[in-house]
Structure formats: C-alpha cells, structure tokens
Amino acid sequence: MSDASPASTRAARLAAARLYLVTGATPARHTLPDLLRAAGEGGVDVVQLREKDLPDDELASVAHAARTLCDVLGLVFVLNDRPHVAVEVEAHGVHVGQEDMPPAQVRELVGEEMLIGLSTHAPQEIEAVDPALVDYIGVGPVHETPTKPGRASVGTGLVRHAAAHARLPFFAIGGLDASNVGEVLDAGASRVCVLRAIADAQDPRAAAAELRAKIDAPAGTATAPAPAGEQRP
C-alpha cells in the first residue's frame, strides 16, 4: 500500500504535464471525442472542459463522457468553474478564476484528491496562492484573446515573475500558438495552455505535436522558426 499523501499524489500527476488544452463542448471544427483523441496523440497531457452557459445537468453529461474518454486516453480531465459538477462526474481536477469560488471552499467541496487550478493575472495573485489548497496556476493572458474579452494582456513579464516566484507548477496561457510559444518558454515557462491553437486547427494532432516539440526542445531553441505548415486561424 502506498503511503503517499493525496497532496503528493496530485503533485506527481502534474509533474510530467507540459501541454494543456482548454476546449468547449462543441469545438468549431471537430467533435469533442475526435478532438480529444487527436490532441492526446499529439502530446496534450491535460484537457479542461470550459462551458460557462450550459445548465448543470447538460454540462454533467458532456463532462462525464469526456472524463471517461480521458481515462482511456491517459489524459488528466479538468472541469472549469463548477466544483459540484466536477465531483459529480469524478473529474480529475477543477479550475477556478479569481472571481469564482475561493480555493479554500473548493477544496472543502471536492476533497483532498482532486486537483485544483487557479487563474492568476498579477504578481500579487501569484504570491497569494496557498500551495496547501491549489495544485497549479494559470498565468496570463500573455496576449489578448477573444476567450477573455476585457482582460488586458500581461505580456511575458508576468511569466518571468512566475518562473522566479511561483511555488507551484504554472501554465502560461493567452493567445499562444506555435508561432509565439517560444516567447514564454524563453521567459521561463515549461508548461503551456492553449485553446484555439489546437481546437481550431484543421489537424489538431499535428498542431499539438508541433507545440509539444517546441515545449520539449532544449533551452534556447524554442524560438527557432516553426516548420512550414498550417497556422492557427
């Protein structure tokens, strides 16, 4: 029997994660199952289902199917924003923002074994994160993105701050794709979260593989020109 604590088990699951995909229930170019399979084959480690408007019962149905598929594919499945639904569908994790339920309440609701992610947008938010409650943070948006209207971009400066000060694994996020991911890698990120770069790609497996190759490249080579091929719309 393992004597590892729930916290250490959660940390271990994140240790190898480098590429994180956020997607809605109905991606623009693919069915959700097809997207998840292709993304996993291309090198995605974590999938977050983000649906702000679906009623709880409809979200639970989609999330349960996605979590079941992620189990088969060996991917970590995270649900955005609704911890009670995450518990219902036995998600591997739940992700919340600064304006959502506080992490202490989330942890009380979901228990010790579920991963909790938290979005951060400023140095003080990074420094305020409690590692006893939260397992990883998102840092961004690095560039302005239509998925976060009204949220000012933070550039690579906040990524550099996270690389120097974050006490948890962090994923750089916000308008990232194969053409600019080198900026955040050079700023100290080793984990990246994307949305449209994979979900909107005609070939999501190839898009994920290109990103993963850049993330896994030796330090200093990530800003090399991307190989010819499809770019994100």
SULWOCOR-V389068 format. One record per backbone hydrogen bond with DSSP energy under -1.0 kcal/mol. NH is the residue of the N-H (numbers start at 1). CO is the residue of the C=O. Records with the same first field share a line. If there is no record, write none. Layout:
BEGIN
NH=CO + CO
END
This chain:
BEGIN
9=5
10=6
11=7
12=8
13=9
14=10
15=11
17=14
20=192
21=46
22=194
23=48
35=31
36=32
37=33
38=34
39=35
40=36
41=37
42=38
44=39
45=19
46=19
47=76
48=21
49=78
50=23
59=55
60=56
61=57
62=58
63=59
64=60
65=61
66=62
67=63
68=64
69=65
70=66
71=67
72=68
73=69
74=70
75=70
76=45
78=47
79=93
80=49
81=95
82=80
86=82
87=83
88=84
89=85
91=86
92=77
93=77
94=115
95=79
96=117
100=97
106=102
107=103
108=104
109=105
110=106
111=107
115=92
117=94
118=136
119=96
120=138
126=122
127=123
128=124
133=130
134=130
135=116
136=116
137=169
138=118
139=171
140=120
142=173
143=174
148=145
151=148
154=141
155=142
160=156
161=157
162=158
163=159
164=160
165=161
166=162
171=137
172=191
173=139
180=177
181=177
183=180
185=181
186=182
187=183
188=185
189=184
192=18
193=172
194=20
198=195
199=195
200=196
201=198
207=203
208=204
209=205
210=206
211=207
212=208
213=209
214=210
215=211
216=212
221=218
224=221
END
